[in-house]
Amino acid sequence: MPYRRLPNTDNARIKALKTAIERHNSLFGQDVVLLDIRKLELMLLNFENAQVRYRDSLQTQAAANRKFQKLVKNARLYISHFIQVLNLCVIRNEIKKEQKQYYNIDPDNFAVPDLASNDAILYWGDSIIKGEQTRIVQGGAPIYNPAIARVNVAYSLFRDAYFAQKTYQNTTIRELDSLTEQRTGVDKVLAVLWNQIEDAFAGLSPKERLNRCKEYGIVYYLRKEEKGKSENS
């Protein structure tokens, strides 16, 4: 005997609900679906809308992330280059090594900091911009190629995109949570709904009962041994 299994995708859940509702409405009820049909229609509408909102949010986040990655690469390049030039200026005695402390850099450390993470870019971008401004205010000559103004542009674009990306991520998480919560509700309703449908056709022959239940959207699967018999026949 085939067995039923609740849908495991959102599209399948929507199809199952929609089929039962449309079948009920086309036959003007008939004591098959006993649940409030208006509540089922509202659940279907809300679930479809939740799916669309999540999909749109995910697409927006992905599109923004592609642009963001370019800004990450650019900001990392300018920050790294600026620190290298700063170290060269110290080596040439154009800048006192003690002044590297303005940039939160160890005076005796001439290695470029690890800029692999976004948090590191935020920290070092802010540090070198403030450090260069402090040194210039105290009479120091500005570093060029890259000038701090150009570094600031690259860093600011990265920073704004970084926080915007955080907002997109939070929105996507919120929409996914809403969709997940509704999935649980839909699954519970489908279980009750399918029980009602099968009970309504309990008096029919097995084959006819199966066909009538399928008309209302119940999905049945053959067991392994039943598949073999079906293929042989």
DRENVO-447447 format. One record per residue (C-alpha): x, y, z; residue in three letters. Coordinates in pm, 1 decimal, padded with zeros to 6 digits. Each point is the difference from the previous one (the first is absolute). Layout:
BEGIN
<node><c1>X</c1><c2>Y</c2><c3>Z</c3><rest>ALA</rest></node>
...
END
This chain:
BEGIN
<node><c1>00000.0</c1><c2>00000.0</c2><c3>00000.0</c3><rest>MET</rest></node>
<node><c1>00148.5</c1><c2>00338.5</c2><c3>-00095.3</c3><rest>PRO</rest></node>
<node><c1>00080.7</c1><c2>00233.0</c2><c3>00285.4</c3><rest>TYR</rest></node>
<node><c1>-00035.7</c1><c2>00375.0</c2><c3>00020.4</c3><rest>ARG</rest></node>
<node><c1>00269.6</c1><c2>00247.5</c2><c3>00097.0</c3><rest>ARG</rest></node>
<node><c1>-00035.4</c1><c2>00366.8</c2><c3>00081.2</c3><rest>LEU</rest></node>
<node><c1>00166.8</c1><c2>00242.2</c2><c3>-00244.1</c3><rest>PRO</rest></node>
<node><c1>00364.8</c1><c2>00081.4</c2><c3>00068.4</c3><rest>ASN</rest></node>
<node><c1>00029.0</c1><c2>00313.8</c2><c3>-00213.7</c3><rest>THR</rest></node>
<node><c1>-00184.1</c1><c2>00331.2</c2><c3>00017.5</c3><rest>ASP</rest></node>
<node><c1>-00127.0</c1><c2>-00031.3</c2><c3>-00357.4</c3><rest>ASN</rest></node>
<node><c1>-00139.6</c1><c2>-00344.2</c2><c3>00079.1</c3><rest>ALA</rest></node>
<node><c1>-00170.4</c1><c2>00135.7</c2><c3>00313.3</c3><rest>ARG</rest></node>
<node><c1>-00158.7</c1><c2>00278.5</c2><c3>-00203.3</c3><rest>ILE</rest></node>
<node><c1>-00112.9</c1><c2>-00245.4</c2><c3>-00267.3</c3><rest>LYS</rest></node>
<node><c1>-00154.3</c1><c2>-00233.8</c2><c3>00258.9</c3><rest>ALA</rest></node>
<node><c1>-00195.2</c1><c2>00279.0</c2><c3>00169.0</c3><rest>LEU</rest></node>
<node><c1>-00105.8</c1><c2>00155.2</c2><c3>-00328.5</c3><rest>LYS</rest></node>
<node><c1>-00120.2</c1><c2>-00332.0</c2><c3>-00144.0</c3><rest>THR</rest></node>
<node><c1>-00216.4</c1><c2>-00079.4</c2><c3>00302.5</c3><rest>ALA</rest></node>
<node><c1>-00150.2</c1><c2>00350.4</c2><c3>00003.7</c3><rest>ILE</rest></node>
<node><c1>-00071.1</c1><c2>00004.5</c2><c3>-00374.7</c3><rest>GLU</rest></node>
<node><c1>-00153.3</c1><c2>-00347.9</c2><c3>00010.2</c3><rest>ARG</rest></node>
<node><c1>-00219.1</c1><c2>00097.4</c2><c3>00293.6</c3><rest>HIS</rest></node>
<node><c1>-00115.0</c1><c2>00320.2</c2><c3>-00169.5</c3><rest>ASN</rest></node>
<node><c1>-00067.6</c1><c2>-00167.5</c2><c3>-00334.4</c3><rest>SER</rest></node>
<node><c1>-00232.0</c1><c2>-00252.1</c2><c3>00165.8</c3><rest>LEU</rest></node>
<node><c1>-00156.1</c1><c2>00258.8</c2><c3>00235.6</c3><rest>PHE</rest></node>
<node><c1>00119.4</c1><c2>-00194.9</c2><c3>00302.8</c3><rest>GLY</rest></node>
<node><c1>-00141.3</c1><c2>-00354.1</c2><c3>00037.5</c3><rest>GLN</rest></node>
<node><c1>00103.9</c1><c2>-00068.8</c2><c3>00355.9</c3><rest>ASP</rest></node>
<node><c1>00350.3</c1><c2>-00102.3</c2><c3>-00101.8</c3><rest>VAL</rest></node>
<node><c1>00198.2</c1><c2>00298.3</c2><c3>00126.1</c3><rest>VAL</rest></node>
<node><c1>-00137.8</c1><c2>00084.2</c2><c3>00343.2</c3><rest>LEU</rest></node>
<node><c1>00248.3</c1><c2>00271.0</c2><c3>00090.2</c3><rest>LEU</rest></node>
<node><c1>-00100.3</c1><c2>00364.4</c2><c3>-00048.0</c3><rest>ASP</rest></node>
<node><c1>00073.4</c1><c2>00054.7</c2><c3>-00369.2</c3><rest>ILE</rest></node>
<node><c1>00043.7</c1><c2>00375.7</c2><c3>00046.5</c3><rest>ARG</rest></node>
<node><c1>00269.6</c1><c2>-00060.3</c2><c3>00260.3</c3><rest>LYS</rest></node>
<node><c1>00169.8</c1><c2>-00242.5</c2><c3>-00237.3</c3><rest>LEU</rest></node>
<node><c1>-00005.5</c1><c2>00259.7</c2><c3>-00277.9</c3><rest>GLU</rest></node>
<node><c1>00148.3</c1><c2>00261.5</c2><c3>00233.0</c3><rest>LEU</rest></node>
<node><c1>00271.1</c1><c2>-00243.5</c2><c3>00111.4</c3><rest>MET</rest></node>
<node><c1>00083.5</c1><c2>-00073.3</c2><c3>-00363.3</c3><rest>LEU</rest></node>
<node><c1>00018.5</c1><c2>00370.4</c2><c3>-00085.2</c3><rest>LEU</rest></node>
<node><c1>00220.2</c1><c2>00079.8</c2><c3>00298.9</c3><rest>ASN</rest></node>
<node><c1>00230.9</c1><c2>-00290.9</c2><c3>-00073.2</c3><rest>PHE</rest></node>
<node><c1>00037.2</c1><c2>00095.5</c2><c3>-00366.0</c3><rest>GLU</rest></node>
<node><c1>00076.9</c1><c2>00359.3</c2><c3>00099.9</c3><rest>ASN</rest></node>
<node><c1>00255.6</c1><c2>-00117.2</c2><c3>00258.0</c3><rest>ALA</rest></node>
<node><c1>00172.2</c1><c2>-00211.4</c2><c3>-00263.1</c3><rest>GLN</rest></node>
<node><c1>00016.2</c1><c2>00294.7</c2><c3>-00241.7</c3><rest>VAL</rest></node>
<node><c1>00133.5</c1><c2>00236.1</c2><c3>00266.5</c3><rest>ARG</rest></node>
<node><c1>00273.3</c1><c2>-00244.8</c2><c3>00100.7</c3><rest>TYR</rest></node>
<node><c1>00100.8</c1><c2>-00067.7</c2><c3>-00360.4</c3><rest>ARG</rest></node>
<node><c1>00008.7</c1><c2>00371.6</c2><c3>-00083.1</c3><rest>ASP</rest></node>
<node><c1>00201.1</c1><c2>00076.2</c2><c3>00313.5</c3><rest>SER</rest></node>
<node><c1>00249.8</c1><c2>-00274.5</c2><c3>-00081.5</c3><rest>LEU</rest></node>
<node><c1>00041.8</c1><c2>00127.5</c2><c3>-00356.3</c3><rest>GLN</rest></node>
<node><c1>00048.4</c1><c2>00357.4</c2><c3>00121.6</c3><rest>THR</rest></node>
<node><c1>00261.2</c1><c2>-00114.3</c2><c3>00251.2</c3><rest>GLN</rest></node>
<node><c1>00184.5</c1><c2>-00203.8</c2><c3>-00263.7</c3><rest>ALA</rest></node>
<node><c1>00004.5</c1><c2>00287.9</c2><c3>-00249.7</c3><rest>ALA</rest></node>
<node><c1>00123.8</c1><c2>00242.1</c2><c3>00266.5</c3><rest>ALA</rest></node>
<node><c1>00265.5</c1><c2>-00247.6</c2><c3>00109.5</c3><rest>ASN</rest></node>
<node><c1>00147.1</c1><c2>-00019.9</c2><c3>-00350.2</c3><rest>ARG</rest></node>
<node><c1>00049.3</c1><c2>00377.1</c2><c3>00001.9</c3><rest>LYS</rest></node>
<node><c1>00120.8</c1><c2>-00009.4</c2><c3>00359.2</c3><rest>PHE</rest></node>
<node><c1>00278.1</c1><c2>-00248.4</c2><c3>-00076.7</c3><rest>GLN</rest></node>
<node><c1>00146.8</c1><c2>00241.5</c2><c3>-00254.1</c3><rest>LYS</rest></node>
<node><c1>00001.7</c1><c2>00275.7</c2><c3>00263.3</c3><rest>LEU</rest></node>
<node><c1>00164.4</c1><c2>-00237.7</c2><c3>00249.3</c3><rest>VAL</rest></node>
<node><c1>00280.4</c1><c2>-00072.9</c2><c3>-00244.7</c3><rest>LYS</rest></node>
<node><c1>00049.4</c1><c2>00369.6</c2><c3>-00078.8</c3><rest>ASN</rest></node>
<node><c1>00003.2</c1><c2>00110.7</c2><c3>00365.1</c3><rest>ALA</rest></node>
<node><c1>00243.5</c1><c2>-00278.5</c2><c3>00094.4</c3><rest>ARG</rest></node>
<node><c1>00230.3</c1><c2>00103.1</c2><c3>-00285.0</c3><rest>LEU</rest></node>
<node><c1>00009.6</c1><c2>00369.2</c2><c3>00097.1</c3><rest>TYR</rest></node>
<node><c1>00045.6</c1><c2>-00067.9</c2><c3>00373.4</c3><rest>ILE</rest></node>
<node><c1>00277.2</c1><c2>-00250.1</c2><c3>-00063.9</c3><rest>SER</rest></node>
<node><c1>00173.5</c1><c2>00232.6</c2><c3>-00245.1</c3><rest>HIS</rest></node>
<node><c1>-00020.2</c1><c2>00296.1</c2><c3>00235.8</c3><rest>PHE</rest></node>
<node><c1>00155.8</c1><c2>-00196.8</c2><c3>00287.9</c3><rest>ILE</rest></node>
<node><c1>00280.1</c1><c2>-00118.9</c2><c3>-00228.3</c3><rest>GLN</rest></node>
<node><c1>00073.6</c1><c2>00357.8</c2><c3>-00106.4</c3><rest>VAL</rest></node>
<node><c1>-00011.9</c1><c2>00113.4</c2><c3>00364.7</c3><rest>LEU</rest></node>
<node><c1>00259.0</c1><c2>-00262.9</c2><c3>00090.5</c3><rest>ASN</rest></node>
<node><c1>00218.7</c1><c2>00106.2</c2><c3>-00292.1</c3><rest>LEU</rest></node>
<node><c1>-00016.8</c1><c2>00361.3</c2><c3>00119.3</c3><rest>CYS</rest></node>
<node><c1>00116.5</c1><c2>-00113.3</c2><c3>00345.5</c3><rest>VAL</rest></node>
<node><c1>00283.5</c1><c2>-00204.0</c2><c3>-00151.9</c3><rest>ILE</rest></node>
<node><c1>00109.9</c1><c2>00308.6</c2><c3>-00199.5</c3><rest>ARG</rest></node>
<node><c1>-00019.6</c1><c2>00209.8</c2><c3>00319.9</c3><rest>ASN</rest></node>
<node><c1>-00267.3</c1><c2>00220.8</c2><c3>-00153.7</c3><rest>GLU</rest></node>
<node><c1>-00232.4</c1><c2>-00085.9</c2><c3>00287.7</c3><rest>ILE</rest></node>
<node><c1>00105.7</c1><c2>-00083.9</c2><c3>00355.1</c3><rest>LYS</rest></node>
<node><c1>-00076.3</c1><c2>-00359.2</c2><c3>00085.5</c3><rest>LYS</rest></node>
<node><c1>-00159.8</c1><c2>00107.2</c2><c3>00329.6</c3><rest>GLU</rest></node>
<node><c1>-00269.2</c1><c2>00174.0</c2><c3>-00203.9</c3><rest>GLN</rest></node>
<node><c1>-00122.6</c1><c2>-00338.7</c2><c3>-00119.9</c3><rest>LYS</rest></node>
<node><c1>-00177.3</c1><c2>-00018.4</c2><c3>00334.9</c3><rest>GLN</rest></node>
<node><c1>-00244.1</c1><c2>00260.7</c2><c3>-00133.4</c3><rest>TYR</rest></node>
<node><c1>-00116.6</c1><c2>-00276.2</c2><c3>-00237.6</c3><rest>TYR</rest></node>
<node><c1>-00015.9</c1><c2>-00264.5</c2><c3>00278.0</c3><rest>ASN</rest></node>
<node><c1>00303.8</c1><c2>-00166.4</c2><c3>-00158.0</c3><rest>ILE</rest></node>
<node><c1>00295.7</c1><c2>-00130.7</c2><c3>00200.7</c3><rest>ASP</rest></node>
<node><c1>00299.0</c1><c2>00226.3</c2><c3>-00086.7</c3><rest>PRO</rest></node>
<node><c1>00226.2</c1><c2>-00305.2</c2><c3>-00037.5</c3><rest>ASP</rest></node>
<node><c1>-00243.8</c1><c2>-00203.7</c2><c3>-00207.7</c3><rest>ASN</rest></node>
<node><c1>00036.2</c1><c2>00048.2</c2><c3>-00375.3</c3><rest>PHE</rest></node>
<node><c1>-00235.2</c1><c2>-00274.2</c2><c3>-00109.3</c3><rest>ALA</rest></node>
<node><c1>-00336.6</c1><c2>00079.3</c2><c3>-00156.7</c3><rest>VAL</rest></node>
<node><c1>-00281.5</c1><c2>-00103.6</c2><c3>00238.6</c3><rest>PRO</rest></node>
<node><c1>-00227.6</c1><c2>-00288.8</c2><c3>-00091.4</c3><rest>ASP</rest></node>
<node><c1>-00285.9</c1><c2>00151.2</c2><c3>-00200.1</c3><rest>LEU</rest></node>
<node><c1>-00180.8</c1><c2>-00324.2</c2><c3>-00080.0</c3><rest>ALA</rest></node>
<node><c1>-00314.8</c1><c2>00077.6</c2><c3>00199.3</c3><rest>SER</rest></node>
<node><c1>-00248.8</c1><c2>00282.6</c2><c3>-00038.8</c3><rest>ASN</rest></node>
<node><c1>00047.4</c1><c2>00091.1</c2><c3>00367.1</c3><rest>ASP</rest></node>
<node><c1>00374.0</c1><c2>00038.2</c2><c3>-00060.5</c3><rest>ALA</rest></node>
<node><c1>-00064.4</c1><c2>00233.5</c2><c3>-00293.5</c3><rest>ILE</rest></node>
<node><c1>-00235.0</c1><c2>00206.3</c2><c3>00217.1</c3><rest>LEU</rest></node>
<node><c1>00256.0</c1><c2>00023.1</c2><c3>00278.1</c3><rest>TYR</rest></node>
<node><c1>00307.4</c1><c2>00080.4</c2><c3>-00207.9</c3><rest>TRP</rest></node>
<node><c1>-00180.9</c1><c2>00230.6</c2><c3>-00238.2</c3><rest>GLY</rest></node>
<node><c1>-00125.5</c1><c2>00209.5</c2><c3>00289.0</c3><rest>ASP</rest></node>
<node><c1>00339.3</c1><c2>-00013.7</c2><c3>00172.9</c3><rest>SER</rest></node>
<node><c1>00211.2</c1><c2>00121.1</c2><c3>-00291.0</c3><rest>ILE</rest></node>
<node><c1>-00244.2</c1><c2>00276.3</c2><c3>-00095.1</c3><rest>ILE</rest></node>
<node><c1>-00004.7</c1><c2>00138.9</c2><c3>00353.9</c3><rest>LYS</rest></node>
<node><c1>00374.5</c1><c2>-00053.9</c2><c3>00036.1</c3><rest>GLY</rest></node>
<node><c1>00085.3</c1><c2>00186.7</c2><c3>-00319.3</c3><rest>GLU</rest></node>
<node><c1>-00229.0</c1><c2>00286.9</c2><c3>00097.3</c3><rest>GLN</rest></node>
<node><c1>00166.3</c1><c2>00022.3</c2><c3>00343.6</c3><rest>THR</rest></node>
<node><c1>00351.5</c1><c2>00000.8</c2><c3>-00147.0</c3><rest>ARG</rest></node>
<node><c1>-00087.3</c1><c2>00267.5</c2><c3>-00258.0</c3><rest>ILE</rest></node>
<node><c1>-00158.9</c1><c2>00222.4</c2><c3>00267.7</c3><rest>VAL</rest></node>
<node><c1>00329.6</c1><c2>-00016.9</c2><c3>00187.6</c3><rest>GLN</rest></node>
<node><c1>00186.4</c1><c2>00129.6</c2><c3>-00302.6</c3><rest>GLY</rest></node>
<node><c1>00087.3</c1><c2>-00319.5</c2><c3>-00183.4</c3><rest>GLY</rest></node>
<node><c1>00006.6</c1><c2>-00011.6</c2><c3>-00379.8</c3><rest>ALA</rest></node>
<node><c1>-00286.6</c1><c2>-00202.9</c2><c3>-00153.1</c3><rest>PRO</rest></node>
<node><c1>00071.7</c1><c2>-00339.1</c2><c3>-00150.1</c3><rest>ILE</rest></node>
<node><c1>-00075.5</c1><c2>-00022.2</c2><c3>-00370.7</c3><rest>TYR</rest></node>
<node><c1>-00055.3</c1><c2>-00289.8</c2><c3>-00234.9</c3><rest>ASN</rest></node>
<node><c1>-00240.7</c1><c2>-00081.2</c2><c3>00148.0</c3><rest>PRO</rest></node>
<node><c1>-00113.5</c1><c2>00319.5</c2><c3>00167.9</c3><rest>ALA</rest></node>
<node><c1>-00209.5</c1><c2>-00048.7</c2><c3>00310.6</c3><rest>ILE</rest></node>
<node><c1>-00294.4</c1><c2>00167.8</c2><c3>-00175.3</c3><rest>ALA</rest></node>
<node><c1>-00000.9</c1><c2>-00277.5</c2><c3>-00261.2</c3><rest>ARG</rest></node>
<node><c1>00029.9</c1><c2>-00263.4</c2><c3>00271.5</c3><rest>VAL</rest></node>
<node><c1>-00290.0</c1><c2>00164.3</c2><c3>00181.7</c3><rest>ASN</rest></node>
<node><c1>-00221.3</c1><c2>-00020.7</c2><c3>-00309.4</c3><rest>VAL</rest></node>
<node><c1>00069.0</c1><c2>-00371.9</c2><c3>-00045.3</c3><rest>ALA</rest></node>
<node><c1>-00043.9</c1><c2>-00065.2</c2><c3>00371.4</c3><rest>TYR</rest></node>
<node><c1>-00324.1</c1><c2>00201.5</c2><c3>00028.1</c3><rest>SER</rest></node>
<node><c1>-00156.7</c1><c2>-00182.1</c2><c3>-00294.1</c3><rest>LEU</rest></node>
<node><c1>00097.5</c1><c2>-00331.5</c2><c3>00157.6</c3><rest>PHE</rest></node>
<node><c1>-00128.2</c1><c2>00100.1</c2><c3>00344.8</c3><rest>ARG</rest></node>
<node><c1>-00338.5</c1><c2>00119.0</c2><c3>-00128.3</c3><rest>ASP</rest></node>
<node><c1>-00043.3</c1><c2>-00314.3</c2><c3>-00209.3</c3><rest>ALA</rest></node>
<node><c1>00106.3</c1><c2>-00215.6</c2><c3>00294.3</c3><rest>TYR</rest></node>
<node><c1>-00273.7</c1><c2>00132.6</c2><c3>00228.1</c3><rest>PHE</rest></node>
<node><c1>-00252.1</c1><c2>-00010.1</c2><c3>-00285.3</c3><rest>ALA</rest></node>
<node><c1>00090.5</c1><c2>-00365.8</c2><c3>-00053.4</c3><rest>GLN</rest></node>
<node><c1>-00059.4</c1><c2>-00065.5</c2><c3>00368.8</c3><rest>LYS</rest></node>
<node><c1>-00348.1</c1><c2>00149.3</c2><c3>-00040.4</c3><rest>THR</rest></node>
<node><c1>-00068.9</c1><c2>-00220.3</c2><c3>-00303.3</c3><rest>TYR</rest></node>
<node><c1>00114.8</c1><c2>-00307.3</c2><c3>00192.5</c3><rest>GLN</rest></node>
<node><c1>-00220.4</c1><c2>00082.5</c2><c3>00297.5</c3><rest>ASN</rest></node>
<node><c1>-00298.3</c1><c2>00052.1</c2><c3>-00228.8</c3><rest>THR</rest></node>
<node><c1>00060.6</c1><c2>-00334.0</c2><c3>-00170.8</c3><rest>THR</rest></node>
<node><c1>00029.3</c1><c2>-00176.7</c2><c3>00336.2</c3><rest>ILE</rest></node>
<node><c1>-00322.6</c1><c2>00161.3</c2><c3>00118.6</c3><rest>ARG</rest></node>
<node><c1>-00185.8</c1><c2>-00105.0</c2><c3>-00317.7</c3><rest>GLU</rest></node>
<node><c1>00138.7</c1><c2>-00354.1</c2><c3>00026.5</c3><rest>LEU</rest></node>
<node><c1>-00112.1</c1><c2>-00024.2</c2><c3>00363.4</c3><rest>ASP</rest></node>
<node><c1>-00349.6</c1><c2>00108.9</c2><c3>-00101.6</c3><rest>SER</rest></node>
<node><c1>-00006.7</c1><c2>-00251.2</c2><c3>-00285.0</c3><rest>LEU</rest></node>
<node><c1>00127.9</c1><c2>-00280.5</c2><c3>00223.4</c3><rest>THR</rest></node>
<node><c1>-00264.5</c1><c2>00073.4</c2><c3>00261.6</c3><rest>GLU</rest></node>
<node><c1>-00272.8</c1><c2>-00007.8</c2><c3>-00263.6</c3><rest>GLN</rest></node>
<node><c1>00134.2</c1><c2>-00328.0</c2><c3>-00141.7</c3><rest>ARG</rest></node>
<node><c1>-00065.2</c1><c2>-00166.2</c2><c3>00335.2</c3><rest>THR</rest></node>
<node><c1>-00356.3</c1><c2>00130.2</c2><c3>00002.6</c3><rest>GLY</rest></node>
<node><c1>-00064.3</c1><c2>-00107.2</c2><c3>-00359.0</c3><rest>VAL</rest></node>
<node><c1>00131.9</c1><c2>-00351.0</c2><c3>00066.8</c3><rest>ASP</rest></node>
<node><c1>-00227.2</c1><c2>-00040.6</c2><c3>00301.7</c3><rest>LYS</rest></node>
<node><c1>-00302.7</c1><c2>00117.9</c2><c3>-00198.1</c3><rest>VAL</rest></node>
<node><c1>00083.6</c1><c2>-00227.2</c2><c3>-00295.4</c3><rest>LEU</rest></node>
<node><c1>00019.8</c1><c2>-00299.9</c2><c3>00232.9</c3><rest>ALA</rest></node>
<node><c1>-00348.9</c1><c2>00076.4</c2><c3>00136.1</c3><rest>VAL</rest></node>
<node><c1>-00132.1</c1><c2>00085.1</c2><c3>-00346.4</c3><rest>LEU</rest></node>
<node><c1>00125.7</c1><c2>-00322.3</c2><c3>-00157.4</c3><rest>TRP</rest></node>
<node><c1>-00143.8</c1><c2>-00205.8</c2><c3>00285.8</c3><rest>ASN</rest></node>
<node><c1>-00338.7</c1><c2>00159.0</c2><c3>-00064.9</c3><rest>GLN</rest></node>
<node><c1>00022.8</c1><c2>-00071.1</c2><c3>-00372.9</c3><rest>ILE</rest></node>
<node><c1>00095.0</c1><c2>-00364.6</c2><c3>00051.9</c3><rest>GLU</rest></node>
<node><c1>-00277.2</c1><c2>-00043.4</c2><c3>00257.9</c3><rest>ASP</rest></node>
<node><c1>-00253.2</c1><c2>00147.3</c2><c3>-00244.3</c3><rest>ALA</rest></node>
<node><c1>00079.0</c1><c2>-00271.7</c2><c3>-00255.7</c3><rest>PHE</rest></node>
<node><c1>00053.9</c1><c2>-00284.9</c2><c3>00247.4</c3><rest>ALA</rest></node>
<node><c1>-00302.0</c1><c2>-00191.2</c2><c3>-00130.9</c3><rest>GLY</rest></node>
<node><c1>00127.7</c1><c2>-00025.7</c2><c3>-00358.4</c3><rest>LEU</rest></node>
<node><c1>00207.5</c1><c2>-00278.5</c2><c3>-00148.4</c3><rest>SER</rest></node>
<node><c1>00376.7</c1><c2>00043.0</c2><c3>00054.6</c3><rest>PRO</rest></node>
<node><c1>00068.2</c1><c2>00099.7</c2><c3>-00361.6</c3><rest>LYS</rest></node>
<node><c1>-00289.4</c1><c2>00246.5</c2><c3>-00022.4</c3><rest>GLU</rest></node>
<node><c1>00082.4</c1><c2>00142.6</c2><c3>00342.7</c3><rest>ARG</rest></node>
<node><c1>00359.5</c1><c2>00055.7</c2><c3>-00110.3</c3><rest>LEU</rest></node>
<node><c1>-00108.1</c1><c2>00179.3</c2><c3>-00316.7</c3><rest>ASN</rest></node>
<node><c1>-00250.5</c1><c2>00222.0</c2><c3>00178.9</c3><rest>ARG</rest></node>
<node><c1>00253.0</c1><c2>00096.1</c2><c3>00267.1</c3><rest>CYS</rest></node>
<node><c1>00255.9</c1><c2>00084.2</c2><c3>-00268.9</c3><rest>LYS</rest></node>
<node><c1>-00253.7</c1><c2>00237.4</c2><c3>-00154.2</c3><rest>GLU</rest></node>
<node><c1>00011.4</c1><c2>00195.8</c2><c3>00326.4</c3><rest>TYR</rest></node>
<node><c1>00377.3</c1><c2>00025.0</c2><c3>-00013.2</c3><rest>GLY</rest></node>
<node><c1>00115.3</c1><c2>-00286.6</c2><c3>00220.8</c3><rest>ILE</rest></node>
<node><c1>00330.0</c1><c2>-00139.2</c2><c3>-00126.7</c3><rest>VAL</rest></node>
<node><c1>00060.5</c1><c2>-00372.8</c2><c3>00028.5</c3><rest>TYR</rest></node>
<node><c1>00321.1</c1><c2>-00196.8</c2><c3>-00043.4</c3><rest>TYR</rest></node>
<node><c1>00055.9</c1><c2>-00365.3</c2><c3>-00082.6</c3><rest>LEU</rest></node>
<node><c1>00213.8</c1><c2>-00207.8</c2><c3>00231.6</c3><rest>ARG</rest></node>
<node><c1>00312.2</c1><c2>-00161.7</c2><c3>-00142.1</c3><rest>LYS</rest></node>
<node><c1>-00160.4</c1><c2>-00339.6</c2><c3>-00056.7</c3><rest>GLU</rest></node>
<node><c1>-00311.1</c1><c2>00165.6</c2><c3>-00147.5</c3><rest>GLU</rest></node>
<node><c1>00212.2</c1><c2>00187.8</c2><c3>-00253.5</c3><rest>LYS</rest></node>
<node><c1>00143.3</c1><c2>-00328.8</c2><c3>-00122.6</c3><rest>GLY</rest></node>
<node><c1>-00345.5</c1><c2>-00151.3</c2><c3>-00042.8</c3><rest>LYS</rest></node>
<node><c1>-00121.5</c1><c2>00312.5</c2><c3>-00181.5</c3><rest>SER</rest></node>
<node><c1>00293.3</c1><c2>-00007.8</c2><c3>-00241.6</c3><rest>GLU</rest></node>
<node><c1>-00044.2</c1><c2>-00372.5</c2><c3>-00068.9</c3><rest>ASN</rest></node>
<node><c1>-00368.8</c1><c2>00045.5</c2><c3>-00069.8</c3><rest>SER</rest></node>
END
